Amino acid sequence: MKRRTWWITNLVLIVIFAAMALFLMLRKVDGSGAVQTMPNRLAAEVVLGVVFLIVVIIQLVLLRFVKK
């Protein structure tokens, strides 16, 4: 049962990540009113990717404890 919850949680996180990445690439203007150029969009994607990587590392640590 614990593993099923873990997989469902990961699926939800992947969907959220994909939606955020799509949103960042498609928006024309950010919250401060700055026009989004391709370098700005890529920088935002890198930041999102780093956050996602941190979450993946935490998930892998949790998986190790769930398997025991």
WOVENGI-V487718 format. One record per residue. RES is the residue in one letter. PHI is phi in whole degrees, 0 to 359 (* if undefined). NEAR is the number of other C-alpha atoms within 8 Angstrom. D_LAST is the distance of its C-alpha to the last C-alpha in whole Angstrom. Layout:
res=RES phi=PHI near=NEAR d_last=D_LAST
res=RES phi=PHI near=NEAR d_last=D_LAST
//
This chain:
res=M phi=* near=4 d_last=13
res=K phi=296 near=6 d_last=11
res=R phi=293 near=9 d_last=11
res=R phi=298 near=7 d_last=15
res=T phi=298 near=8 d_last=15
res=W phi=298 near=9 d_last=14
res=W phi=294 near=8 d_last=16
res=I phi=297 near=8 d_last=19
res=T phi=299 near=8 d_last=19
res=N phi=296 near=8 d_last=19
res=L phi=298 near=8 d_last=22
res=V phi=297 near=8 d_last=24
res=L phi=295 near=8 d_last=23
res=I phi=293 near=8 d_last=25
res=V phi=296 near=8 d_last=27
res=I phi=297 near=8 d_last=28
res=F phi=299 near=10 d_last=28
res=A phi=296 near=8 d_last=31
res=A phi=295 near=8 d_last=33
res=M phi=294 near=8 d_last=33
res=A phi=297 near=10 d_last=34
res=L phi=296 near=8 d_last=36
res=F phi=300 near=8 d_last=38
res=L phi=296 near=10 d_last=38
res=M phi=280 near=8 d_last=40
res=L phi=264 near=6 d_last=42
res=R phi=286 near=8 d_last=44
res=K phi=266 near=6 d_last=47
res=V phi=226 near=9 d_last=47
res=D phi=274 near=9 d_last=45
res=G phi=297 near=5 d_last=45
res=S phi=272 near=5 d_last=47
res=G phi=97 near=6 d_last=49
res=A phi=284 near=7 d_last=49
res=V phi=289 near=7 d_last=49
res=Q phi=274 near=10 d_last=46
res=T phi=263 near=6 d_last=47
res=M phi=300 near=6 d_last=45
res=P phi=299 near=6 d_last=44
res=N phi=295 near=8 d_last=43
res=R phi=296 near=11 d_last=41
res=L phi=294 near=8 d_last=39
res=A phi=297 near=8 d_last=39
res=A phi=295 near=9 d_last=37
res=E phi=294 near=11 d_last=35
res=V phi=296 near=8 d_last=34
res=V phi=299 near=8 d_last=33
res=L phi=298 near=10 d_last=31
res=G phi=296 near=8 d_last=29
res=V phi=295 near=8 d_last=28
res=V phi=298 near=8 d_last=27
res=F phi=297 near=9 d_last=25
res=L phi=296 near=8 d_last=23
res=I phi=298 near=8 d_last=22
res=V phi=296 near=8 d_last=21
res=V phi=297 near=8 d_last=19
res=I phi=298 near=8 d_last=18
res=I phi=298 near=8 d_last=16
res=Q phi=297 near=8 d_last=15
res=L phi=294 near=8 d_last=13
res=V phi=296 near=8 d_last=12
res=L phi=296 near=8 d_last=10
res=L phi=298 near=10 d_last=9
res=R phi=299 near=8 d_last=7
res=F phi=287 near=7 d_last=5
res=V phi=290 near=8 d_last=5
res=K phi=293 near=6 d_last=4
res=K phi=287 near=4 d_last=0
//
